[in-house]
Amino acid sequence: MQPSEDEILAALAHYRAAVLEHNRIALTHFVHHADTEQPPAGSRLTASKIAEIRRKYMYNLLCVSRPENLDPSMQIEAPADVMTKWDAMVRAFGLDGVFASPNTEHRRELCATYKRCTEAELCRIGADVEFPADFEFLMNQVDSLQGHGWPQYHEHGQQIRFWYGLDESEGDVIGPDDDLGGQTGLDDDDWEVVAGWECGGGPETRCFVVYCRQEQTGKEWRWRYVADMGQYGVEVFDNLVELLQWYETLHVPDLDYYLNFSGCGIFGG
């Protein structure tokens, strides 16, 4: 049985809360370190240059290379601004593991386009299946699934983005004639596949939405969520709740490492 919409919402909320709290702890430490780290003894850095270096450290964590292009309300004068503007930072940088535009009308338009293009692709390959209802429900809640971590953590290839999002180009739907089973890694476990598309990826990993079944285990035809993790195997989830429960624990940044190492090199020491 597929989970209800309420169950999907609960799993999504739990995932977002877990990512948010982890990032809050990490960013709180990064802010403290940026505020308290001192230049090497004998440094001739001016007060304004020190402040600039502290800001740059925080901007680097957020992968902001041109802060002057940010909305003024999002610009950082001092590291502590990240925490005083926390809610806005969360929305802008996906610090709860998703991007979710407050413009619901725009999201509806993007959802309709994503669904329409995917359905056209399903028709193109002759797949007599409907767009996955649970994924459509998810698209109306959030714009993407980003996983644990802050922007720099993602930029350094430490995390899988399971769903690139509504603002990414829709991938071509592929079928058995396109070696769908081989591309998704499902061939090795005797899955039968009809259609699917690549929705995300990350280090050594490709993520898919796939219509498939595994007859010998009693798994009937339905849309499933697949992460082909190369040498680490293939993860197959029967529904979004299973996916989100797994994703909530995937590649969680080791705070003991980052909290002990994060300040090295702020002033080039």
Backbone bond lengths (Angstrom), bond angles and torsions (degrees), N, CA, C in turn:
res aa  C-N    CA-C-N  psi(-1)  N-CA   C-N-CA  omega(-1)  CA-C   N-CA-C  phi
1 M - - - 1.465 - - 1.528 110.17 -
2 Q 1.321 115.56 134.44 1.452 119.80 177.13 1.525 110.36 -73.52
3 P 1.323 118.27 145.00 1.465 120.43 177.68 1.520 111.10 -65.79
4 S 1.322 115.05 154.02 1.459 120.62 177.76 1.527 110.28 -75.23
5 E 1.320 115.23 168.28 1.467 119.16 176.99 1.527 110.93 -61.60
6 D 1.326 116.85 -36.95 1.471 119.74 178.28 1.519 111.18 -63.84
7 E 1.332 116.71 -38.02 1.463 119.90 179.01 1.531 111.16 -68.69
8 I 1.322 116.30 -37.50 1.468 119.51 175.72 1.525 110.26 -64.65
9 L 1.321 116.94 -44.44 1.464 120.52 178.70 1.523 111.36 -60.46
10 A 1.345 116.70 -41.27 1.467 120.16 -180.00 1.525 110.86 -65.07
11 A 1.337 117.16 -42.31 1.467 120.55 179.32 1.524 110.65 -66.35
12 L 1.329 117.00 -39.16 1.462 121.17 178.56 1.528 110.39 -65.00
13 A 1.328 116.68 -43.51 1.465 120.67 179.83 1.530 110.91 -64.10
14 H 1.333 116.91 -39.90 1.469 120.96 -179.38 1.523 110.26 -66.02
15 Y 1.328 115.95 -43.30 1.471 121.15 177.01 1.522 110.76 -60.36
16 R 1.321 117.36 -48.84 1.454 120.60 -177.81 1.527 111.00 -63.37
17 A 1.321 117.20 -40.23 1.471 120.44 -179.65 1.528 110.93 -64.93
18 A 1.335 117.01 -38.79 1.461 120.35 -179.99 1.525 110.98 -65.94
19 V 1.333 117.08 -45.14 1.459 120.86 179.09 1.525 110.19 -65.01
20 L 1.322 116.60 -43.22 1.472 121.60 -178.45 1.526 111.41 -60.55
21 E 1.320 117.16 -46.38 1.456 120.03 -177.81 1.520 111.14 -65.78
22 H 1.310 116.79 -40.45 1.462 120.59 178.50 1.526 110.57 -62.74
23 N 1.325 116.96 -44.37 1.461 120.36 178.48 1.520 111.98 -67.81
24 R 1.329 117.02 -34.47 1.469 119.58 178.56 1.525 110.46 -62.76
25 I 1.337 116.77 -43.11 1.461 120.23 178.60 1.529 109.98 -63.11
26 A 1.338 115.65 -45.57 1.467 119.53 -178.18 1.521 111.68 -63.93
27 L 1.329 116.97 -49.13 1.473 119.76 -177.24 1.522 111.78 -67.61
28 T 1.326 117.51 -33.10 1.467 119.88 175.71 1.528 109.74 -59.91
29 H 1.316 116.03 -42.63 1.471 118.95 178.33 1.527 111.23 -67.63
30 F 1.337 116.65 -44.58 1.462 119.38 -179.71 1.532 110.98 -58.81
31 V 1.313 115.97 -41.17 1.465 120.44 178.40 1.526 110.23 -62.82
32 H 1.327 115.86 -46.53 1.474 119.27 179.98 1.524 110.56 -59.82
33 H 1.329 116.48 -43.06 1.457 119.04 -178.20 1.528 111.00 -66.88
34 A 1.348 116.04 -41.98 1.469 118.86 179.39 1.525 111.16 -63.03
35 D 1.324 116.17 -33.36 1.470 120.34 -178.93 1.529 112.49 -75.73
36 T 1.335 116.74 -30.06 1.459 119.28 -170.23 1.534 114.05 -107.46
37 E 1.326 118.16 -19.04 1.469 120.42 178.02 1.531 109.49 -60.19
38 Q 1.311 116.68 136.04 1.458 121.39 -177.65 1.535 111.21 -112.87
39 P 1.331 116.31 149.77 1.472 118.99 176.40 1.525 110.92 -62.68
40 P 1.334 117.69 158.77 1.468 120.43 177.51 1.526 110.98 -59.07
41 A 1.305 115.75 152.77 1.468 120.48 177.61 1.522 109.86 -57.26
42 G 1.317 115.29 136.80 1.458 120.73 179.77 1.513 114.56 84.63
43 S 1.340 116.82 1.48 1.459 119.67 -179.83 1.531 110.42 -63.70
44 R 1.321 115.81 144.75 1.463 121.02 177.93 1.533 111.96 -103.52
45 L 1.342 115.66 16.44 1.454 118.95 179.09 1.528 110.33 -63.41
46 T 1.324 115.26 135.52 1.466 119.74 176.25 1.522 109.92 -78.44
47 A 1.297 115.51 165.41 1.467 120.42 179.23 1.525 110.73 -59.85
48 S 1.342 116.80 -40.51 1.470 119.29 -179.39 1.526 111.15 -67.41
49 K 1.353 117.09 -35.53 1.465 120.02 178.77 1.523 110.52 -70.04
50 I 1.313 117.07 -38.43 1.467 120.87 177.10 1.525 110.02 -61.72
51 A 1.328 116.22 -44.78 1.466 120.02 178.35 1.519 110.89 -61.37
52 E 1.331 116.60 -39.77 1.460 121.13 178.93 1.535 111.05 -63.05
53 I 1.328 116.92 -41.75 1.466 121.20 -179.70 1.531 109.93 -65.60
54 R 1.326 116.36 -40.19 1.464 119.51 178.25 1.528 110.44 -62.77
55 R 1.329 117.05 -43.04 1.477 120.60 178.54 1.524 110.43 -63.26
56 K 1.327 115.69 -43.92 1.465 119.42 -177.85 1.522 111.03 -61.77
57 Y 1.312 116.97 -38.23 1.467 120.75 177.49 1.524 110.43 -57.61
58 M 1.324 116.86 -45.46 1.461 120.00 -179.44 1.530 110.92 -69.82
59 Y 1.315 116.84 -41.01 1.465 119.45 178.03 1.529 110.99 -62.12
60 N 1.333 117.21 -36.44 1.463 119.83 178.15 1.527 111.35 -63.20
61 L 1.326 117.10 -39.78 1.455 120.47 177.37 1.524 111.28 -61.04
62 L 1.327 115.87 -31.86 1.463 121.72 -179.01 1.523 112.26 -94.57
63 C 1.345 116.58 2.28 1.476 122.07 -179.82 1.527 111.64 57.54
64 V 1.312 115.55 43.68 1.468 121.40 175.93 1.522 107.67 -106.25
65 S 1.314 117.10 109.88 1.461 120.83 -179.27 1.526 112.89 -94.89
66 R 1.329 115.89 -22.52 1.476 120.23 179.94 1.529 109.31 -126.74
67 P 1.331 117.25 75.68 1.469 119.59 -175.73 1.519 113.26 -60.81
68 E 1.340 116.27 -24.22 1.470 118.45 179.52 1.524 111.75 -65.21
69 N 1.341 116.33 -17.79 1.461 119.68 179.19 1.524 112.95 -87.68
70 L 1.341 116.55 -8.04 1.457 119.87 176.97 1.520 110.85 -71.73
71 D 1.315 115.47 154.21 1.454 119.82 168.52 1.531 107.55 -55.67
72 P 1.336 118.55 135.21 1.474 119.97 -178.13 1.524 114.01 -52.10
73 S 1.330 117.15 -31.35 1.462 119.65 -179.50 1.523 112.51 -68.64
74 M 1.349 116.67 -15.80 1.460 121.44 -178.42 1.526 112.27 -102.00
75 Q 1.311 117.59 -5.03 1.455 119.86 -177.28 1.532 110.87 -75.13
76 I 1.336 115.40 149.64 1.450 122.45 -174.57 1.524 109.28 -105.38
77 E 1.300 116.50 120.88 1.461 121.46 172.45 1.516 110.81 -92.78
78 A 1.321 115.75 -34.99 1.459 122.54 177.64 1.520 107.48 -141.70
79 P 1.343 119.32 151.83 1.460 121.03 -177.94 1.520 114.24 -50.71
80 A 1.333 117.15 -36.76 1.464 120.41 -178.11 1.523 112.86 -61.13
81 D 1.341 117.45 -18.60 1.463 120.03 178.47 1.521 111.99 -59.57
82 V 1.323 116.69 -28.56 1.468 119.42 178.98 1.521 110.72 -59.66
83 M 1.324 116.67 -37.70 1.465 119.81 -178.78 1.523 111.96 -84.35
84 T 1.328 117.98 -35.43 1.462 118.85 179.05 1.525 111.11 -70.61
85 K 1.334 116.82 -23.04 1.465 121.94 176.81 1.534 110.78 -107.40
86 W 1.333 115.84 28.81 1.460 121.75 -168.55 1.524 113.34 -54.95
87 D 1.309 118.42 -48.54 1.465 120.23 -176.11 1.529 111.23 -60.35
88 A 1.325 116.10 -41.67 1.464 119.78 178.39 1.523 110.89 -68.18
89 M 1.340 117.23 -37.45 1.461 121.09 178.17 1.527 110.68 -64.00
90 V 1.323 116.57 -40.88 1.466 121.24 179.16 1.520 110.37 -58.49
91 R 1.321 116.03 -47.53 1.477 120.06 -178.94 1.525 111.22 -66.45
92 A 1.329 116.36 -42.60 1.466 119.81 -174.13 1.521 113.06 -72.11
93 F 1.340 117.09 -33.12 1.465 120.25 -172.48 1.529 113.38 -116.24
94 G 1.328 117.18 13.04 1.461 120.44 175.34 1.514 113.73 61.17
95 L 1.327 117.92 38.94 1.459 121.43 -174.50 1.527 113.44 -76.59
96 D 1.337 117.50 -2.02 1.463 120.49 171.21 1.528 110.97 -109.01
97 G 1.331 115.95 22.26 1.459 120.33 173.09 1.511 115.93 83.95
98 V 1.330 116.81 4.90 1.464 121.08 178.25 1.522 108.14 -144.23
99 F 1.316 115.06 163.44 1.452 120.10 160.31 1.518 106.29 -109.66
100 A 1.311 116.28 134.17 1.462 121.18 -177.12 1.521 108.54 -142.08
101 S 1.302 115.76 97.61 1.460 120.19 -179.24 1.524 110.82 -64.75
102 P 1.342 116.93 136.89 1.467 119.15 176.09 1.526 112.22 -71.35
103 N 1.335 116.88 -11.84 1.459 121.41 179.94 1.525 108.90 -83.98
104 T 1.329 116.28 87.99 1.467 120.28 -174.68 1.521 111.90 -67.41
105 E 1.315 117.71 -31.07 1.465 120.13 178.78 1.528 109.93 -65.61
106 H 1.318 116.18 -42.92 1.467 119.78 178.06 1.524 110.49 -63.58
107 R 1.349 116.95 -39.38 1.458 119.40 178.18 1.522 110.64 -63.13
108 R 1.318 117.25 -41.52 1.468 119.61 178.90 1.526 111.04 -59.52
109 E 1.322 115.92 -39.86 1.462 119.65 178.46 1.528 110.85 -64.85
110 L 1.328 116.55 -43.68 1.463 120.56 178.92 1.527 110.76 -64.72
111 C 1.343 116.54 -40.42 1.466 120.48 178.10 1.525 110.84 -60.24
112 A 1.320 115.15 -45.33 1.467 119.58 -178.96 1.523 110.77 -61.82
113 T 1.326 116.75 -41.03 1.464 120.63 179.07 1.516 110.98 -66.48
114 Y 1.332 117.08 -45.54 1.463 121.82 179.64 1.526 109.98 -58.47
115 K 1.335 116.02 -47.04 1.465 120.48 -178.84 1.520 111.17 -66.27
116 R 1.311 116.71 -44.51 1.468 120.40 -178.42 1.524 111.46 -61.59
117 C 1.324 116.47 -44.54 1.471 120.06 -179.62 1.524 111.27 -65.99
118 T 1.336 116.44 -38.99 1.464 119.70 179.33 1.518 110.64 -67.59
119 E 1.328 117.38 -42.59 1.463 120.47 178.75 1.525 111.21 -63.11
120 A 1.320 116.92 -37.20 1.466 119.74 177.18 1.521 110.39 -63.88
121 E 1.327 116.73 -38.15 1.452 120.98 178.16 1.530 111.29 -68.53
122 L 1.335 117.18 -37.53 1.460 120.39 176.61 1.527 110.45 -61.69
123 C 1.320 115.90 -41.03 1.474 119.91 177.02 1.530 110.47 -65.13
124 R 1.307 116.28 -38.28 1.472 119.92 -177.16 1.513 111.80 -59.82
125 I 1.332 116.45 -39.08 1.461 118.66 -178.53 1.529 112.29 -92.47
126 G 1.340 116.58 2.85 1.461 120.33 176.17 1.510 114.46 77.26
127 A 1.324 117.89 24.49 1.468 121.40 179.62 1.527 109.66 -86.79
128 D 1.315 116.92 117.87 1.465 122.01 -177.77 1.528 109.66 -89.36
129 V 1.318 116.18 64.97 1.459 121.86 179.81 1.523 108.47 -136.78
130 E 1.315 115.64 152.33 1.453 121.12 179.55 1.526 110.76 -92.11
131 F 1.306 115.05 158.04 1.473 120.67 175.76 1.532 108.77 -58.18
132 P 1.341 118.31 138.90 1.474 120.49 -177.26 1.524 112.53 -62.58
133 A 1.334 115.23 122.33 1.466 120.37 -175.49 1.521 111.99 -65.54
134 D 1.344 117.74 -37.10 1.458 118.88 -177.81 1.529 111.01 -69.97
135 F 1.336 116.23 -34.70 1.462 119.18 177.84 1.529 110.13 -69.34
136 E 1.327 116.89 -37.12 1.465 119.72 176.20 1.523 109.95 -62.58
137 F 1.331 116.94 -39.44 1.464 120.35 177.38 1.526 110.60 -62.90
138 L 1.342 116.43 -43.67 1.468 120.32 178.00 1.522 110.95 -59.87
139 M 1.331 117.43 -42.71 1.465 121.11 -178.38 1.522 111.90 -60.92
140 N 1.322 116.37 -26.42 1.459 119.37 179.43 1.523 112.77 -85.27
141 Q 1.346 116.21 -1.91 1.467 120.65 177.64 1.528 111.92 -104.80
142 V 1.334 116.44 -43.19 1.464 121.71 -176.30 1.520 109.36 -139.77
143 D 1.334 115.81 164.71 1.463 120.92 -176.87 1.519 113.36 -96.00
144 S 1.351 118.36 -12.17 1.460 121.18 -177.03 1.522 108.89 -172.17
145 L 1.348 116.10 169.26 1.460 123.03 171.49 1.522 107.39 -123.88
146 Q 1.345 116.45 114.50 1.455 121.81 -170.91 1.527 114.20 -103.18
147 G 1.337 117.58 -26.35 1.459 120.32 -177.55 1.517 112.85 87.93
148 H 1.322 114.44 178.28 1.469 121.74 179.98 1.526 111.56 -64.19
149 G 1.321 114.80 155.91 1.452 120.99 172.13 1.511 114.20 108.68
150 W 1.331 115.02 168.89 1.458 123.42 178.74 1.531 107.47 -102.63
151 P 1.326 119.98 171.99 1.473 120.85 -173.66 1.519 115.20 -54.53
152 Q 1.328 119.07 -43.85 1.464 120.07 -179.32 1.526 111.22 -64.13
153 Y 1.308 117.41 -37.07 1.468 122.08 177.08 1.531 109.69 -60.03
154 H 1.321 116.06 -42.70 1.468 120.89 177.63 1.523 110.51 -67.74
155 E 1.315 116.12 -43.76 1.457 120.94 -176.50 1.533 111.20 -62.08
156 H 1.302 116.92 -30.28 1.459 121.47 179.98 1.527 112.58 -84.83
157 G 1.319 117.06 10.52 1.456 121.39 174.24 1.506 114.86 72.70
158 Q 1.340 116.52 33.64 1.454 120.48 -177.84 1.526 113.30 -96.41
159 Q 1.321 117.78 -4.53 1.454 120.12 -172.77 1.527 111.15 -139.12
160 I 1.317 115.15 154.64 1.465 123.19 174.27 1.518 108.14 -96.39
161 R 1.312 116.11 128.76 1.466 120.62 170.17 1.522 106.39 -92.75
162 F 1.315 116.67 103.72 1.470 117.83 -174.01 1.521 111.52 -66.95
163 W 1.326 116.20 -38.14 1.464 118.97 176.90 1.520 107.87 -129.54
164 Y 1.350 115.38 115.74 1.463 120.14 -177.88 1.519 111.93 -60.07
165 G 1.326 117.20 -35.68 1.448 118.46 173.61 1.511 115.23 122.78
166 L 1.311 114.09 172.03 1.459 121.80 -177.27 1.514 113.10 -69.27
167 D 1.340 116.85 -25.54 1.456 119.12 -176.95 1.522 112.35 -88.53
168 E 1.348 116.77 2.20 1.452 120.47 175.24 1.529 109.15 -92.16
169 S 1.321 116.30 155.93 1.453 120.37 176.92 1.528 109.49 -64.49
170 E 1.316 116.43 137.92 1.446 120.95 178.25 1.524 109.28 -70.19
171 G 1.326 116.31 132.09 1.454 120.16 178.81 1.517 111.15 -76.84
172 D 1.318 115.94 158.21 1.455 120.18 176.71 1.522 109.48 -66.72
173 V 1.322 115.95 137.40 1.457 120.74 171.38 1.515 107.75 -73.02
174 I 1.313 116.51 136.37 1.456 121.32 -179.12 1.519 109.86 -121.80
175 G 1.313 115.39 155.66 1.455 121.43 -178.40 1.511 111.05 -130.13
176 P 1.353 117.00 -171.36 1.463 121.02 -179.32 1.525 113.31 -56.65
177 D 1.325 117.17 -34.06 1.464 119.29 179.50 1.527 112.37 -66.74
178 D 1.324 116.32 -18.41 1.467 121.42 178.77 1.528 111.36 -99.39
179 D 1.347 116.04 16.91 1.467 121.31 -177.75 1.520 111.00 59.51
180 L 1.327 115.94 46.03 1.465 120.36 178.75 1.521 111.32 -58.50
181 G 1.341 116.31 -43.38 1.459 118.87 179.92 1.515 112.32 -60.58
182 G 1.340 116.29 -40.91 1.460 120.04 178.78 1.509 112.08 -69.21
183 Q 1.327 117.36 -41.55 1.461 120.47 -178.36 1.526 111.91 -64.79
184 T 1.323 116.46 -35.67 1.466 120.19 -177.25 1.515 112.98 -88.77
185 G 1.327 117.30 -9.06 1.452 120.79 -177.08 1.512 113.79 80.79
186 L 1.348 118.29 7.76 1.459 121.17 -176.41 1.527 113.34 -82.55
187 D 1.319 118.04 -16.88 1.465 121.01 179.56 1.522 112.23 -56.72
188 D 1.316 116.26 -37.38 1.461 120.12 -173.97 1.522 112.95 -66.75
189 D 1.323 118.20 -20.88 1.468 121.39 -177.42 1.522 112.49 -113.50
190 D 1.331 115.87 23.06 1.474 121.24 173.38 1.525 113.96 61.02
191 W 1.309 116.44 35.37 1.457 119.56 171.53 1.524 109.24 -81.13
192 E 1.323 115.86 141.86 1.465 121.41 168.64 1.523 107.27 -96.37
193 V 1.317 116.46 137.03 1.463 120.42 -175.55 1.513 109.82 -128.45
194 V 1.325 115.32 145.81 1.464 121.62 179.61 1.522 111.11 -114.83
195 A 1.323 116.64 -44.77 1.461 120.29 -176.14 1.518 109.30 -161.06
196 G 1.316 115.67 160.48 1.448 120.66 176.26 1.511 110.94 179.68
197 W 1.310 115.57 171.18 1.460 119.73 175.28 1.529 109.69 -146.11
198 E 1.321 114.49 152.66 1.453 120.85 178.75 1.518 108.35 -79.28
199 C 1.330 116.39 123.71 1.466 120.14 -174.70 1.522 113.23 -111.30
200 G 1.342 117.84 -14.65 1.456 119.36 -177.60 1.510 110.76 -170.33
201 G 1.330 115.35 -169.91 1.452 119.02 -179.58 1.509 111.95 175.55
202 G 1.329 115.01 -177.17 1.451 121.62 -179.20 1.505 109.40 177.51
203 P 1.335 117.65 -159.04 1.457 119.90 -177.06 1.526 111.88 -58.75
204 E 1.326 115.72 117.34 1.464 123.67 178.92 1.526 113.45 58.33
205 T 1.306 118.26 20.01 1.462 120.81 -171.43 1.522 111.66 -134.95
206 R 1.332 114.92 140.33 1.461 122.11 169.67 1.524 107.60 -124.73
207 C 1.316 116.45 138.49 1.460 121.89 -176.72 1.529 109.96 -114.26
208 F 1.335 115.37 142.38 1.456 120.79 -173.62 1.525 111.32 -139.26
209 V 1.325 114.40 154.35 1.456 123.12 162.29 1.527 105.30 -106.78
210 V 1.344 117.90 122.51 1.464 120.99 -170.19 1.524 110.44 -135.21
211 Y 1.335 115.54 135.55 1.467 121.35 172.57 1.526 106.65 -92.42
212 C 1.346 116.78 115.79 1.461 119.71 -169.46 1.522 111.06 -156.01
213 R 1.342 114.40 169.00 1.454 120.76 171.74 1.525 108.81 -147.91
214 Q 1.351 114.39 159.77 1.456 121.94 175.28 1.531 106.18 -132.11
215 E 1.319 114.81 92.05 1.467 121.06 -167.10 1.521 112.82 -60.78
216 Q 1.337 117.12 -40.17 1.464 118.90 -174.04 1.523 113.10 -67.10
217 T 1.336 117.78 -20.66 1.470 120.37 177.69 1.528 112.32 -102.89
218 G 1.329 116.55 4.17 1.461 120.23 178.92 1.508 114.71 79.42
219 K 1.328 116.83 11.59 1.466 119.69 178.36 1.527 108.56 -83.84
220 E 1.324 115.90 110.14 1.455 121.63 -173.73 1.530 110.99 -79.57
221 W 1.334 114.20 173.62 1.466 120.50 178.55 1.524 110.33 -60.75
222 R 1.292 116.37 128.00 1.465 122.55 172.20 1.532 108.12 -170.44
223 W 1.318 114.99 167.88 1.465 120.29 172.49 1.518 108.60 -75.68
224 R 1.332 114.87 133.32 1.460 120.88 177.72 1.531 109.26 -131.39
225 Y 1.334 115.18 166.85 1.461 122.34 -177.81 1.522 108.17 -114.96
226 V 1.328 115.65 127.65 1.458 121.73 -168.40 1.527 110.13 -127.44
227 A 1.316 115.77 135.18 1.469 122.07 171.89 1.522 107.90 -122.11
228 D 1.325 116.23 108.41 1.459 121.30 175.51 1.517 107.38 -88.33
229 M 1.338 116.01 105.88 1.461 122.26 -171.94 1.524 112.37 -101.99
230 G 1.333 115.86 27.78 1.451 120.76 174.84 1.516 112.04 60.88
231 Q 1.333 116.19 -123.74 1.462 121.08 -176.86 1.522 112.82 -64.18
232 Y 1.341 117.09 -15.48 1.458 120.55 -178.79 1.528 112.57 -93.60
233 G 1.324 117.22 3.54 1.453 120.56 174.43 1.522 114.10 96.49
234 V 1.326 114.36 -174.41 1.460 122.22 -176.81 1.525 108.95 -118.12
235 E 1.316 115.53 129.85 1.461 121.40 175.35 1.526 108.60 -104.98
236 V 1.334 116.35 130.06 1.466 121.59 -179.44 1.519 107.97 -124.24
237 F 1.328 116.24 128.32 1.462 121.73 -177.25 1.528 109.46 -119.61
238 D 1.342 115.64 131.21 1.457 120.46 -177.15 1.514 112.94 -72.48
239 N 1.337 116.90 -19.72 1.462 119.28 -176.63 1.521 109.91 -160.80
240 L 1.319 115.82 174.85 1.458 121.35 -176.33 1.525 113.08 -68.94
241 V 1.321 117.62 -31.36 1.465 119.24 178.92 1.523 109.93 -63.78
242 E 1.334 116.49 -46.21 1.466 119.80 177.19 1.531 110.58 -59.97
243 L 1.332 116.05 -43.79 1.462 120.17 179.70 1.522 111.25 -59.72
244 L 1.317 117.72 -48.60 1.457 121.42 -176.07 1.525 111.49 -66.47
245 Q 1.326 117.85 -35.89 1.466 120.38 177.73 1.525 110.87 -64.83
246 W 1.313 116.52 -38.29 1.472 120.67 176.47 1.527 110.45 -70.28
247 Y 1.319 116.01 -45.79 1.466 121.73 -175.12 1.517 111.56 -63.70
248 E 1.324 115.76 -29.46 1.471 121.05 -179.93 1.522 112.09 -62.99
249 T 1.331 117.09 -21.59 1.462 120.72 -177.21 1.528 112.42 -111.61
250 L 1.317 118.28 5.23 1.462 121.88 -172.11 1.529 111.99 -86.00
251 H 1.322 116.24 126.61 1.464 123.19 174.34 1.532 111.54 48.37
252 V 1.319 115.52 48.52 1.467 120.25 177.01 1.530 108.24 -71.21
253 P 1.338 119.12 126.15 1.467 120.00 -179.39 1.527 111.80 -56.82
254 D 1.310 115.83 135.65 1.459 122.00 179.08 1.529 108.07 -77.54
255 L 1.324 115.91 101.81 1.457 119.16 -175.43 1.521 112.25 -65.57
256 D 1.328 117.94 -31.70 1.459 119.13 177.64 1.522 110.46 -58.71
257 Y 1.334 116.24 -38.94 1.460 120.20 178.49 1.524 110.49 -71.10
258 Y 1.330 116.36 -52.85 1.463 119.40 -173.69 1.528 112.35 -68.72
259 L 1.319 117.74 -34.40 1.457 119.54 -178.06 1.527 111.54 -73.85
260 N 1.315 117.52 -23.59 1.455 120.53 177.60 1.525 112.81 -89.70
261 F 1.333 115.71 -22.15 1.473 119.98 -172.44 1.516 113.10 -108.65
262 S 1.331 116.13 -14.69 1.462 120.29 -165.65 1.514 114.82 -61.09
263 G 1.322 117.11 -29.67 1.456 117.26 -174.27 1.509 116.05 -87.36
264 C 1.324 116.94 -8.08 1.463 119.14 -175.52 1.527 110.88 -60.29
265 G 1.312 115.26 130.77 1.449 118.91 171.35 1.510 116.06 86.33
266 I 1.328 119.59 6.68 1.466 120.18 179.91 1.525 110.04 -57.73
267 F 1.315 115.71 -42.21 1.451 120.20 179.88 1.533 111.86 -108.31
268 G 1.324 115.61 20.93 1.454 119.68 176.90 1.506 114.36 79.23
269 G 1.350 116.04 12.60 1.453 118.67 -179.21 1.510 112.85 -93.28
